[in-house]
Structures are given as structure tokens and as C-alpha cells.
Amino acid sequence: MQPVPISLMKKIVISIFSLMATNVIAEDTLPFIVVEATPINAASDVDPSQATGPVRVLDRSSIENRTASVADVLSDQAGVQIRQSGGLGSASSVSIRGSTSRQVQVVLDGMLLNDPVTGGVDLGKLSLTDVSRIQVYPSGAPAQLPQAGIGGVVILESLGKDIEDATSINVGAGSFNTYRTGLFNSGSHDDFYYWVSLDRQTSNNDFEYPNVSDWFNPNDGDNTKRRNADYQQDAVSTKLGGEISRTAQVDALFQYTHYEQGVPTIQNWRDNDASLANETFRLQLQGQERGWLQGKLHSSHRLIVGDITEHYDNTSGRVGLGVSDVKTDTQQLGLVNTLSALLGNHTITLSVDTTRYDYQQDDKQDTEPRDERERFQLTASLSYAWQSIDNRWKTQAAIRQVHVQDESDESLADGTTESTRSRANHTSWQLGLARLIHDNWTLSGNIANNVRVPTLQELYGQQGLFIGNPDLQPEESMNYDLTLRIDQGWGHAEATGYFRVLDPAVIATYDARGVGRYRNLEAEVYGVELDGVFSITPAWSLYGNATVQESENTDKSVRTRFEKRLPGIYHESFLAGTRWRFRPFQIDLSYQVDDELYYDSANILEADARETLNATVQWQRIWPDKSMTEARLEVRNITDEIYQDFNRFPGPGRGWFINIKHSF
């Protein structure tokens, strides 16, 4: 494929425009100035104003009333890239500043969502219905988190006790037979509160795309529709809690999600009926207290229970190398304890996360016994934060320790079982400093040494897909970044330079059968990130961001990959747009370009540029009885461009989606 050309002039214009602009969705989320409406618990609540680097924050108003997932709302944030295999609910991976999805940690309240088997989180499967705020930390992780990802941290915060008593209904429809229905109810009495959310999203994902006969379906003609890509997700969640005293609070969050989806093939076969079904259950019980020692000691204690069951049915054998009927079950049980001591301008935080994972995999098409694996992980962090009396200086330091014990029982082809036992300890640290200059300028810098423990899949393999490598070393990185930001009445502008050294890193290599094996290598990633907003009038603003980065495989062991760019990363990303507000309407128009991506480590297969023009129209009306109706129309990829985030998996063309919400 020949890449879609983008003129140098276009890149320069968009870059300049991006300096004046920010992603409008994160418009009111300054990383250093945040006003809190209620007293916070320093051991539990993550406050972005305490960060010593940029933080991207999306509040409830920018993510609700949409037919979308977490992946969709993060896709236009500065420094964040989302790659999807095509349509609503499709497999989605996140990259922050050139990272892999395994290197980005995703946390829901205090629960780590990264799968211990694959290491990543499919953001395309995470619903937005019960999310109040999303924070993205591309630099150092917050002090309350025992874990710190090489590629940053994404924090999802569930709705809490500060929501109003209300009942609302949502309905939505759109292209590709996409539909959404939702019901939400919340209430409170004295110091007790609750909310309940029900949501369903469905789509056929039968979008049309050009057919290339030599590597798509040779029987489909010039154009074809995506087959067996349907998706249906049902989500139920509830939260209840109350204040035991003026300083103590307990909460319980329950989430259940069930989805079923077809698994399409590259060749788009008509007789393909492969499917993936998933049931996810999560429970979090939290108690927090901020009254110890006259309010100088805050505590948080969180019990975590999780169970993920998946069934991959490929009995027709049309996907991959052969027939499979695999069931997996991953259970999680953990306890997170955090203490924060508030000593004037100094805060010391100790956090300990103790979690056990139990994993079982059974292929019904295989006579061998099922594989069983266990991981016990203890992660502890000790952090120190200081802020000067005049709020002009701010610093943060943290040290983290990870202890991992793995047990694996793998069935071999001769009918025997191979047992493997291992344990390891790893240390990481981070330092951050921010300085407010002349009331408008902020200069901040961070340096961190982070470690990612190899996943169970990387170490011990997965039936039919990967061969294990028990000698694999953990990924280790040195991260550096420097940010300059100005805040003015017209908006803000921000520029960040970053540099990451991975030694060692982990990549997958594949043999002629398509079976993978993970190995270590060395790599570097560095780049510049721009973000800003410019308000021309109170009703009209410009916004945008840009990321230009470079990556290099510095490992000499394989000459065909040495000094090549890392695969799966868009090395150039630009977004520019405008927003108009005139009551009761709000209109957004944005143009986004992502380019310079390679599918393979040898840089032979280069992807076409991803260019999308998107528009959103919102309308809101408050009725005499105080009820409210909101409508949102989104038109994505207006110019109907065809792109492939993953090789031979085209993304959807032009699509429209309308959502209506009425609150009683």
C-alpha cells in the first residue's frame, strides 16, 4: 500500500494551530489548578492539581450521552493513540507517548484492570455509563497508586455521592445498525446514597470498504461489507454508601458486563461464524477515614473481587490456523491499603496492594488437560509530596517495590504436565518538580525508572498462539519529560518534550505458522507534545493538539530490525478544531491526522495515514418542571476515509450517531 501523502505545509499549519488549542473535551481540566468542592481523603482521592506534569482530564459532561466506549473518548487526547480493529466494541489498544498497551496501566477507582495474562486492557469494552471522570497521567503516577506504568496511567473514577437525585433514560441509534438504551436512577437520604445504571449497546458493524482481491475476499468484487463483526454489550452497575461520621465513609461498587461479538477474518469469509463471549464481574468494598490524629492522617482500605470468563468459539476453523473452542476464567482477589500523613506542606503516603490471580484455560477441541496458572503480586509504594506556602513550588518523589510469585501447570503434547515456579522482586522510582513563574507560566519536569513484570502469556505461552519464554526479563525504562505551560484569560498553551529508554523491552516475534514467542530487545522513544486552547470570543474557541515522535529499535541481535521504527505506533498525530456555543446549541468540528505507522518490526509494511473529519451538535433544554432533555448528534469520518489501524482490518467509514437523554 502507498501511504496517503500529507504535505509539509499542512503539517506546519496544523502544528501552529495546535499550539493555540487543546482538545475541547479536556478544556476545563488544567493540570495544576483544580478547585475541589468537598473535603478530600488524601489516601483515596486522586487530585490532578498535585501532579508535577500534564494531566488530561475528561469530566462527566464530555463522556455521557454517547454511543461510545472509553477508547472512543480518549482517542483525541494529546499524546494518546487508540488503535481499533473496526467498529463499536472492536479490539482496542492504547498507546501513550509511543508505549505499547501493556505498558499503560488502567485503574478503576483503586482496582487495576490490566489482565495478568495478556497485560493490556481492551478499552473498547469499557462502558462509560458509570464513569464520572477520566484522568490520563502520561508522566509520573499519582502517589496513591502502588503501580506505575512505563507508558503512563489511565484512571477511571466511578460516580460517587456528589450526584443529584435523578432518574434518566437514554436512547440512541446510528449507522451500521447501531442502537443504545440506558436507564439510570440515583437517590440519597441523610448520609446514605445510591445509584443504579443499566445500559445496552449493539451494532452490526457491517460497514462498507473497498475490497482488494489479492488479500481480502477474491469473490466479493470491488466493494464489500464487513461480515461477522456484530457486537452486543449489556452493562449493569450499582454503587451505594454512606457517611459513618463526619470523617468516615464506606462504599460498595458492583459491576457486571456481558458482551458477545463476532470475530471477523481478514478474508471476510461468508461462512465464518467465530464468536467471543465475555462475562465480567467486579466488586469493590471501600472504607475511608480522614479524622485520625485530628485530621492529619487519612486512610483508605479497599477489598477487590473480580471474575472474567471468556468463551472463544472457532469450531468452523475460519479464523487463524485451525479449529478451537477455548474457555478461560480469570479470578482476582485483592486488598489495597493506603495511609497518608498530612504534615503541613508535606504529605507522606504509603500504599500496599496485595492481589492474587487464578487463571484457567480449557480447549474443548484438545484432549490435553486444561492449563492452570496463578500469580501472587504484592506492590508497595512510599511517596513524598511537598508544596511551598506560596504554591509556587511543588515536588513529588516515590519509590515502589513489586514482589511476584508465579505458578504454572501447562499441558504438553505428549500428555504430560510441565510445572513451573518462579518469584522475583523489582524496584522502581520517580521524581517530579514543578515551578509556577510569574503567575502564568508553569515549568515542570519528571524523571522515572519504571518496571513492567512480564505477563503470564509472555512467560508461559498460550495454547496455539504463543510459545512461552520463562527466561524473559521484565521491561525496564528510564522516562524523562519537561513541560512548559502558560495559562491566560484566552486559554492555555502547553509544550512537552519526552524521552524514554527501554532496556530491556519485550516484543513478540512470529514463525511461519503465525505462532508467536516473546523476546527481549532494546529501544528508544522520544518526541514533542503540544496542547492548547484559544478563546476568540466567549462563544467561539479554537482547540487542538499535536504529537511528533520518533522511535528506534537499538537492539543489534536481529539486523533486519536494528535501527528500525517500533511497530504499532503513529509517529505523527495532529488534531485541530473549533467550538461554537449559542444556547441551547453547541457545535464542534475537528480534523485529526495520524501518520507514519508500521505494522511490522522490519518496517516493510507501512500503514496509510488515518485522516478523519468529525462533527458534533449538542442541544439542551430545561423544562418548567425542572426536567431536562439533551440531544447529541455525532458524525464521524465525514469524508468517508478508509484506514487500517491493524493490517487488513479496515476501520468504519462515514457514520452518524444520535443520542437523546431525558432526566426527570
C-alpha positions in Angstrom: 0.0 0.0 0.0 1.2 3.5 -0.7 0.8 6.0 2.1 -1.6 8.9 1.7 0.6 11.9 1.1 0.3 14.8 3.6 2.0 18.0 2.5 4.6 19.6 4.8 2.7 22.8 4.7 -0.4 21.0 6.1 1.6 19.6 9.0 3.1 23.0 9.8 -0.3 24.7 9.7 -1.9 22.1 12.0 1.1 22.2 14.4 0.8 26.0 14.8 -2.9 25.7 15.2 -2.4 23.1 17.9 -0.2 25.4 19.9 -3.2 27.7 20.2 -5.6 24.9 21.1 -6.5 22.0 23.2 -8.8 19.1 22.9 -12.1 20.7 23.7 -13.2 17.7 25.7 -10.5 18.4 28.3 -10.9 22.1 28.1 -11.7 22.8 31.7 -9.1 20.4 33.2 -6.0 22.4 34.0 -3.3 20.0 35.3 -2.1 22.4 38.0 -5.3 24.3 39.0 -8.3 22.3 40.3 -10.9 23.5 42.7 -12.3 20.9 45.0 -15.9 21.3 46.1 -15.8 18.9 49.1 -13.0 17.8 51.5 -10.9 15.1 50.0 -9.3 12.0 51.5 -5.6 12.2 50.6 -5.3 8.4 50.8 -8.1 7.8 48.4 -8.9 10.7 46.1 -6.6 11.4 43.2 -6.2 15.1 42.8 -4.7 16.2 39.4 -3.7 19.5 40.8 -1.0 17.7 42.8 0.7 16.3 39.7 4.1 17.6 38.6 3.3 17.1 34.9 0.5 17.3 32.4 -2.8 15.6 33.2 -5.6 15.1 30.7 -9.0 15.1 32.5 -12.4 14.4 31.0 -15.4 15.1 33.2 -18.8 13.6 33.1 -20.3 16.2 30.7 -17.9 15.3 28.0 -18.4 11.5 28.1 -22.1 10.8 28.9 -24.9 10.5 26.4 -22.7 8.9 23.8 -22.7 5.6 21.9 -19.1 5.1 22.7 -16.5 3.4 24.9 -13.5 4.6 26.9 -11.4 4.0 23.8 -13.5 6.5 21.7 -13.4 9.3 24.2 -9.6 9.0 24.7 -8.7 8.9 21.0 -8.4 12.7 20.7 -6.3 13.4 23.8 -2.8 14.8 23.4 -0.2 12.1 23.4 -2.8 9.3 23.4 -3.3 7.0 20.5 -6.1 4.4 20.1 -5.9 1.6 17.5 -9.1 -0.3 16.8 -9.8 -3.3 14.6 -13.1 -1.8 13.3 -16.4 -0.6 14.8 -18.1 -0.4 18.1 -16.7 -2.9 20.6 -13.9 -3.9 18.4 -10.5 -4.8 19.9 -8.8 -1.5 21.0 -5.3 -0.9 22.2 -4.0 2.3 23.8 -0.6 3.9 23.4 0.7 6.9 25.4 3.8 8.7 24.1 4.8 5.7 22.0 4.2 3.0 24.5 2.6 -0.4 24.0 -0.8 -1.2 25.5 0.8 -3.5 28.1 2.9 -0.5 29.3 -0.2 1.6 30.1 -1.9 0.8 33.4 -5.7 1.3 33.6 -7.2 1.7 37.1 -10.9 1.8 38.0 -11.1 3.7 41.4 -8.4 1.6 43.1 -8.7 -1.6 41.1 -6.0 -2.4 38.5 -7.8 -3.6 35.3 -4.8 -4.9 33.4 -5.2 -8.6 32.6 -2.4 -10.6 34.2 -2.5 -13.0 31.1 -2.2 -10.5 28.2 -1.1 -7.5 30.2 -3.4 -5.0 28.4 -6.9 -3.6 28.8 -9.3 -3.6 25.9 -10.7 -0.1 26.2 -13.3 -0.8 23.5 -15.1 -3.0 26.0 -15.2 -0.5 28.9 -18.6 1.3 29.3 -18.9 4.9 30.1 -22.3 4.8 31.8 -21.0 4.8 35.4 -17.8 6.9 34.9 -17.7 10.3 36.4 -14.2 11.4 35.4 -11.2 10.1 33.4 -7.6 11.1 34.2 -4.6 10.4 32.0 -1.2 10.7 33.6 1.5 10.4 30.8 4.2 11.3 33.3 4.6 10.0 36.9 1.8 8.0 38.5 -0.2 9.6 41.4 1.1 9.0 44.9 -1.9 6.9 46.0 -1.2 4.2 43.3 1.2 1.4 44.2 1.6 0.7 40.5 3.2 2.9 37.9 3.1 2.1 34.2 6.0 2.6 31.8 3.6 4.3 29.4 1.5 6.2 32.0 -1.7 5.6 33.9 -5.4 6.0 32.9 -7.6 6.4 35.9 -11.4 5.8 35.7 -13.4 7.2 38.6 -16.9 5.9 39.2 -19.8 8.1 40.1 -19.9 9.0 43.8 -22.1 10.6 46.4 -22.0 14.0 44.9 -24.5 13.2 42.1 -28.0 14.7 42.3 -31.2 12.6 43.0 -32.5 11.9 39.5 -33.9 9.3 37.1 -32.8 9.4 33.4 -33.4 7.4 30.3 -31.1 7.2 27.2 -31.9 6.1 23.7 -29.6 6.2 20.7 -29.3 5.0 17.1 -26.8 5.3 14.3 -25.1 3.8 11.3 -24.3 0.2 10.9 -27.5 -0.8 12.8 -26.1 0.7 16.0 -28.5 1.1 18.9 -28.2 2.1 22.6 -30.7 2.1 25.5 -30.0 3.1 29.1 -31.7 3.7 32.4 -30.2 5.5 35.4 -31.5 6.2 38.9 -29.9 7.8 41.9 -31.1 8.9 45.3 -30.0 9.8 48.8 -31.3 10.0 52.3 -29.5 11.9 55.1 -25.9 10.4 54.9 -26.8 7.5 52.6 -26.7 7.5 48.8 -27.1 5.1 45.9 -27.2 4.9 42.1 -28.2 2.1 39.6 -27.2 2.0 35.9 -28.5 -0.3 33.2 -27.1 0.0 29.6 -27.2 -1.8 26.3 -25.2 -1.1 23.2 -25.5 -3.1 19.9 -24.1 -2.8 16.4 -23.8 -4.9 13.3 -20.6 -3.1 12.3 -21.4 -4.0 8.7 -19.7 -1.0 7.2 -18.6 -1.0 3.6 -15.0 -0.8 2.4 -13.0 -1.3 -0.8 -12.1 -4.9 -1.5 -8.6 -5.8 -2.7 -8.9 -9.3 -4.2 -5.4 -10.4 -3.6 -5.7 -10.2 0.2 -9.4 -9.7 1.0 -12.1 -11.9 -0.4 -11.5 -12.6 -4.1 -15.2 -13.3 -4.6 -16.6 -10.0 -3.3 -16.0 -7.6 -6.1 -14.7 -4.0 -5.8 -16.6 -3.2 -2.6 -17.8 -5.4 0.3 -19.4 -5.2 3.7 -17.8 -6.3 7.0 -19.2 -9.7 8.0 -19.4 -11.4 11.4 -18.4 -8.2 13.3 -21.6 -7.7 15.3 -21.4 -6.6 18.9 -23.8 -6.6 21.8 -22.9 -5.4 25.3 -25.1 -5.3 28.4 -23.8 -3.5 31.5 -25.3 -3.4 35.0 -23.7 -1.4 37.8 -24.7 0.0 41.2 -23.0 1.8 44.0 -24.2 2.6 47.5 -22.6 4.1 50.5 -22.8 6.4 53.4 -21.0 8.6 55.9 -20.5 6.8 59.2 -19.3 10.1 60.7 -18.2 13.5 59.5 -14.8 12.0 58.6 -15.6 8.3 57.8 -17.3 6.8 54.8 -18.0 3.4 53.3 -18.8 2.5 49.7 -19.7 -0.6 47.7 -19.4 -0.7 43.9 -20.8 -3.6 41.9 -20.3 -4.0 38.1 -21.5 -6.7 35.7 -20.9 -6.7 32.0 -21.8 -9.3 29.4 -20.9 -9.0 25.7 -21.0 -11.2 22.6 -19.3 -10.4 19.4 -18.5 -12.0 16.1 -14.8 -12.4 15.2 -14.2 -11.3 11.6 -11.5 -12.6 9.3 -9.1 -10.8 7.1 -10.6 -12.6 4.1 -14.2 -11.7 5.2 -15.5 -15.2 4.6 -19.2 -15.6 4.3 -19.3 -18.9 6.3 -17.3 -17.5 9.2 -19.2 -17.8 12.5 -16.4 -17.5 15.0 -17.5 -15.7 18.2 -16.2 -14.4 21.5 -18.4 -14.2 24.6 -17.4 -12.5 27.9 -18.8 -12.1 31.3 -17.1 -9.7 33.7 -17.9 -9.2 37.4 -16.2 -6.7 39.7 -16.9 -5.8 43.3 -15.1 -3.1 45.3 -15.7 -2.5 49.0 -14.0 0.6 50.4 -13.8 2.2 53.8 -12.0 5.5 54.3 -11.3 7.8 57.3 -9.8 11.3 57.3 -10.1 12.1 61.0 -7.1 10.2 62.5 -4.8 12.4 64.6 -7.0 15.5 64.3 -7.2 15.1 60.5 -3.5 14.7 59.9 -3.8 11.0 59.0 -6.0 9.7 56.2 -6.7 6.1 55.4 -8.3 4.0 52.7 -9.0 0.3 52.7 -10.3 -1.4 49.6 -11.3 -5.1 49.1 -11.3 -6.1 45.4 -13.0 -9.1 43.8 -13.1 -9.8 40.1 -14.0 -12.7 37.8 -13.7 -12.7 34.0 -15.0 -15.6 31.9 -14.4 -15.8 28.2 -15.5 -18.3 25.5 -13.9 -18.2 22.1 -15.7 -20.4 19.6 -14.0 -21.1 16.4 -15.2 -24.6 15.7 -15.6 -23.7 12.0 -11.9 -23.1 11.8 -12.2 -20.0 9.6 -10.1 -17.7 11.9 -6.4 -18.3 12.4 -4.6 -21.6 12.0 -7.2 -24.2 13.0 -10.3 -25.2 15.0 -10.5 -24.1 18.6 -13.2 -23.9 21.3 -11.5 -22.2 24.3 -12.9 -21.2 27.6 -10.8 -19.1 30.1 -11.5 -17.9 33.6 -9.5 -15.3 35.4 -10.3 -14.7 39.1 -8.9 -11.7 41.1 -8.8 -11.2 44.8 -7.0 -8.2 46.3 -6.7 -5.8 49.2 -5.4 -2.2 48.8 -4.4 -0.3 51.9 -3.3 3.3 51.8 -2.2 5.8 54.5 -1.4 9.5 54.0 0.1 11.7 56.6 -0.6 15.4 56.2 2.3 17.4 57.8 1.7 21.0 56.9 3.0 21.4 53.4 4.3 17.9 53.4 2.4 14.7 52.6 3.8 11.2 53.0 1.8 8.3 51.5 2.2 4.6 52.0 0.2 2.2 49.8 0.2 -1.6 49.6 -1.6 -3.7 47.0 -1.8 -7.4 47.6 -3.5 -9.3 44.8 -3.9 -12.9 43.8 -4.9 -14.0 40.2 -6.1 -17.5 39.3 -6.2 -18.4 35.6 -7.6 -21.5 33.9 -7.8 -22.3 30.1 -9.5 -25.2 28.6 -9.7 -26.0 24.8 -12.6 -28.4 24.2 -11.1 -29.4 20.9 -7.9 -30.5 22.7 -7.7 -33.8 24.6 -5.0 -32.4 26.8 -5.9 -31.2 30.4 -6.5 -27.6 30.9 -3.8 -25.1 31.7 -3.7 -23.6 35.2 -1.7 -20.6 36.3 -1.5 -18.5 39.4 0.1 -15.1 40.2 0.5 -13.5 43.6 1.6 -9.9 43.4 2.5 -7.6 46.2 3.1 -4.0 45.2 4.1 -1.3 47.7 4.9 2.4 47.2 6.2 5.1 49.5 5.8 8.7 48.3 6.6 12.2 49.5 5.0 15.4 48.2 5.7 19.0 49.2 4.2 22.3 48.2 5.5 25.7 49.1 3.4 28.1 51.2 3.0 30.4 48.2 2.1 27.5 46.0 4.9 28.3 43.5 7.0 25.2 44.1 5.8 21.6 44.1 7.6 18.3 44.2 6.9 14.6 44.4 9.1 11.6 44.9 8.1 7.9 45.1 9.8 4.5 45.4 7.9 1.3 44.5 8.6 -2.3 45.2 7.0 -5.3 43.3 7.1 -8.9 44.5 5.7 -11.5 42.1 5.2 -15.3 42.6 4.1 -17.4 39.6 2.9 -21.0 39.4 2.1 -22.6 36.0 0.9 -26.1 35.1 1.0 -26.4 31.3 -0.3 -29.4 29.3 2.2 -30.8 26.8 1.6 -32.6 23.5 2.8 -36.0 25.0 0.0 -35.8 27.6 2.3 -34.8 30.5 2.1 -31.6 32.5 5.0 -29.2 32.9 5.1 -27.3 36.2 6.9 -24.0 36.6 7.5 -22.0 39.7 9.2 -18.6 39.9 9.5 -15.5 42.1 11.0 -12.1 41.6 11.4 -8.6 43.1 11.7 -5.3 41.3 12.2 -1.7 42.4 11.2 1.5 40.6 11.2 5.2 41.5 10.1 8.6 40.2 10.9 12.3 40.9 8.9 15.3 39.8 9.3 19.1 40.2 7.0 22.0 39.2 7.6 25.7 39.4 5.0 28.5 38.9 6.6 31.5 37.3 5.0 35.0 37.2 1.6 33.6 38.0 1.0 32.5 34.4 3.8 30.2 33.4 4.5 26.7 34.9 7.7 24.8 34.3 7.7 21.1 35.3 10.0 18.1 34.9 9.9 14.4 35.7 12.3 11.5 35.7 11.3 7.9 36.5 12.6 4.4 36.4 9.7 2.0 35.8 9.4 -1.7 35.6 6.8 -3.9 33.9 6.6 -7.6 35.0 6.1 -10.0 32.1 2.6 -11.3 31.7 1.6 -15.0 32.1 1.2 -15.2 28.4 4.7 -13.9 27.7 6.3 -16.2 30.2 4.3 -19.4 29.8 2.6 -19.1 26.4 -1.0 -19.7 25.3 -2.4 -22.7 23.5 -2.0 -22.4 19.8 -1.0 -18.8 19.8 2.2 -18.2 21.8 5.2 -20.3 23.0 6.3 -19.4 26.5 9.7 -17.9 27.4 10.3 -18.3 31.1 13.7 -16.6 30.8 12.1 -13.4 29.7 13.4 -10.4 31.6 11.0 -7.6 32.8 10.7 -4.5 30.8 12.6 -1.6 32.4 12.5 2.1 31.3 14.0 5.4 32.1 11.5 8.2 31.4 12.3 11.9 31.1 9.9 14.8 30.3 10.0 18.6 30.6 6.8 20.7 30.2 6.2 24.5 29.8 2.7 25.8 30.1 1.0 29.2 30.1 -2.5 29.9 31.4 -4.2 33.1 30.4 -7.7 34.5 30.1 -7.8 33.5 26.5 -7.0 29.9 27.3 -3.7 28.0 27.6 -0.8 26.6 25.6 1.5 23.7 26.6 4.6 22.0 25.2 6.3 18.9 26.4 9.4 17.1 25.4 9.9 13.5 26.4 12.5 10.7 26.1 12.2 7.0 27.0 14.9 4.4 27.0 13.7 0.8 27.2 16.4 -1.7 28.2 15.2 -4.3 28.1 11.9 -4.1 26.2 9.6 -7.0 25.2 8.3 -7.8 21.7 6.6 -10.7 20.0 8.2 -12.5 17.0 6.3 -15.0 14.8 7.3 -18.1 12.9 6.0 -19.3 9.5 2.9 -20.8 11.2 2.0 -17.5 12.8 2.8 -18.8 16.3 4.5 -16.1 18.5 7.2 -16.0 21.1 8.2 -13.1 23.2 11.8 -11.9 23.5 13.8 -9.0 24.9 15.3 -6.1 23.0 16.4 -2.5 23.5 14.6 0.6 22.2 14.2 4.4 22.5 11.2 6.7 22.0 11.4 10.5 22.1 9.1 13.3 20.9 7.3 16.6 21.4 3.7 17.0 22.5 1.7 20.2 22.1 -1.7 21.1 23.6 -3.7 24.3 23.9 -7.0 26.3 23.7 -7.6 29.8 22.4 -10.9 31.5 23.1 -11.6 34.1 20.4 -14.9 35.2 22.0 -16.9 33.8 24.9 -18.9 31.8 22.3 -16.1 30.7 19.9 -12.9 28.9 20.6 -10.2 27.0 18.8 -8.6 23.8 20.1 -6.1 21.1 19.1 -3.0 19.1 19.9 0.0 17.6 18.2 2.4 14.8 18.9 5.6 14.3 16.8 7.7 11.4 18.0 10.5 9.1 16.8 11.2 5.5 17.9 14.2 3.2 17.3 15.0 -0.4 17.8 18.5 -0.2 19.3 19.0 -4.0 19.7 21.7 -5.4 17.4 20.8 -9.1 17.7 18.5 -9.0 14.7 19.9 -6.9 11.9 16.7 -6.6 9.9 15.1 -4.8 12.9 18.1 -2.8 14.1 17.6 1.0 13.9 14.1 0.5 12.6 11.0 2.2 14.0 8.9 0.4 16.5 5.7 -1.1 15.0 2.2 -0.2 16.0 2.9 3.5 16.7 1.6 6.5 14.8 4.7 8.7 14.8 2.8 11.9 13.8 -0.5 12.9 15.2 -2.4 16.2 14.7 -5.8 17.5 15.8 -7.3 20.9 15.2 -10.9 22.0 15.7 -13.3 24.7 16.7 -16.3 25.0 19.0 -19.3 27.3 18.9 -21.7 27.9 21.8 -25.0 29.6 21.4 -27.7 28.4 23.7 -29.3 25.9 23.6 -26.8 24.6 21.0 -23.1 23.7 21.0 -21.3 22.7 17.8 -17.8 21.1 17.5 -15.9 20.4 14.3 -12.5 18.7 14.4 -9.9 17.3 11.9 -7.5 14.6 13.0 -4.5 13.1 11.2 -2.4 10.2 12.3 0.5 9.0 10.2 3.8 7.2 10.0 2.8 3.8 11.4 4.4 0.5 10.5 2.7 -2.9 11.0 5.9 -4.9 11.3 9.3 -4.7 13.1 11.3 -4.6 9.8 9.3 -1.6 8.6 8.3 -3.2 5.3 4.5 -2.7 5.7 3.6 0.9 6.2 0.0 1.9 7.0 -1.9 4.6 5.2 -2.5 7.8 7.1 -5.6 8.0 9.2 -7.5 11.2 8.4 -10.9 11.9 9.9 -13.2 14.9 10.0 -15.7 14.8 12.8 -18.6 17.0 13.9 -20.9 17.1 16.9 -24.0 19.0 17.6 -25.5 19.2 21.1 -28.8 20.6 22.3 -30.1 21.0 25.8 -33.5 22.2 27.2 -34.6 22.6 30.8 -38.4 22.3 31.1 -40.7 24.2 33.5 -41.0 21.1 35.8 -37.1 21.1 36.1 -36.7 18.0 34.0 -34.0 18.2 31.3 -33.7 16.9 27.8 -30.3 16.6 26.0 -29.6 15.5 22.4 -26.3 14.8 20.8 -25.6 14.1 17.1 -22.2 12.9 16.1 -21.0 12.5 12.5 -17.7 10.6 12.4 -15.3 10.4 9.4 -17.4 12.8 7.4 -15.1 12.4 4.3 -15.5 8.6 4.4 -11.8 7.9 4.5 -10.6 4.3 4.7 -7.8 3.4 7.1 -6.4 0.3 8.9 -5.1 0.6 12.4 -4.3 -3.1 12.2 -3.1 -4.6 8.9 -6.1 -5.8 6.8 -8.6 -4.8 9.4 -10.3 -1.7 7.9 -12.0 0.9 10.1 -15.5 2.1 9.5 -16.2 4.9 7.0 -18.7 7.7 7.5 -21.1 7.1 10.3 -23.7 9.1 12.3 -24.9 8.5 15.8 -27.7 10.3 17.7 -28.4 10.0 21.5 -31.2 11.5 23.5 -31.2 11.7 27.3 -34.1 12.9 29.4 -33.7 13.4 33.2 -36.7 13.6 35.4 
